[in-house]
Amino acid sequence: MTTDHRPQTVEEEQGNWGAGEKVTYLASSGGRRSAVGRRIGPTDSALSLGLLIGATAVLAGIILAFGGPIAGAGVVIGGLVTLLVLRNIEIGFFAVIAVVALLPFATLPVDIGLTPTFLDFALGAAVGVWLLGIVTGRQRRLITAPVALPLILFIIVAVFAFIFGLANGPLTPTLLRKFAELLLSLGFVIIVIDYCRTWVRLERLVKFLLLMGAAAAVIAIGLWLLPDATANSALTALGRVGYPGGWVIRYIEENPELSERAIGTSVDPNSLGGLLLMIGALVGPQIATRKPLFRRWIIWGIAGLVFVALILTFSRGAMLGLAAGLGFVALARYRRLIPYMLVAALLLLVLPITQAYIARFLEGFQGDDLATQMRFGEYKDALRLVARYPLFGVGFAGSPDIDLYTAVASVYFTIAGRMGLFGRSAFFGVVGSVFVYAFRNRKAARMDERRDAVWLGLHAALIGALVAGVFDHYLFNMDFHHAVTIFWMMLGMAVAATRLVGESSRG
């Protein structure tokens, strides 16, 4: 009698939750499943139901406290009805991406003591649908990855920093909302990993990201080409959905005599630059691969739009981040990207329209411009702040007893200042676990060129964002919720890509 040791597959229908797709899991002949997931049992369902009820109760309490009983009942009932109707979580993911790219600061016309944003609604709907999938049994298996534990630790440290930081500033509805948004973005990583169970799902999200990034670039370029007054009028017209009024057009050094900076609907050139650099890094491998996600002319169109819009932001950190991300792609597989990068650099050096951009770079390296000098001052203050609040930081409510910058232009100083050395260590733990996991599965990723291009693009986007984070804070600044959300969403997608290539190599 012989024993068959060949890998077996187990397929589970996901029903409406996963748009009718079949998800395949690996199992041994003895019935032992691989480490790609575990079955959700009664304990998990009970826990998820408790989380859902708890979250609903907290939301209801906040709304009742600040908006009154009618507003509380209306919002909660409306939210629950929406969750019941929205049965396919993929719609929630698309909504999050679209809002981040097109209307990141839009708010709902509801005053409940705090102002919920479009992004709050999209994130909340996606999270709610995911929890309902677990509670109702439509989702019978939870897929995780090695990043889960470091991420949970980071969330715990953030909560401790928030609580301890309330001694340094008042608890306001706005602060509570923004911190809840931060936690939602962090928790969204787990949901993204769990959802991206197949390459079909992951590729759909990547494709939509690329298209929305191109749309954001078109809006930014279009507004930049318009006369300043016309562009400003167009942006301030968005005041109906919560956008700021007044003069919002931005210039280098805030001097109207200098070049205008593209802002799109992000209203901040550096925030827009952060989005565009991640999209640019994502599309980079698609240029070089023989198996792109779209037709080649579409890929080149996306790349061209994103590159032009990124230049027009005059965001030096974003450009350095993009260079770092594409450099990683070139070293990892696609050397043919290097000539394209050299041509782009040459064009930046010789074209008349880009000379202001080159001058801004040189001023930054020499420390002559006002923005760079302000950053140096912020970094010094950040070191003093960390020295005073070393463990859990000053928190998220401010620091009224010390005359220092708290919104320092660096992700790493921002995390250290807000969450202390514990928080920064936990952040490095999350990022480190992502890249260690990726390194261990690099060989598996190379086995399929189409998948490798996606894998490389997602990790290049993270590298680019982390490099840009040295010079700016928007990837962890609660005032830029959309930038925080898209960073953590792409981190989850990168982890999911690594898990999928590892699965394929073992199957």
Summary of the structure (lengths in Angstrom):
residues: 507
radius of gyration: 23.1
end to end distance: 24.9
largest distance: 86.0
contacts: 1767
relative contact order: 0.12
helix: 71%
strand: 5%
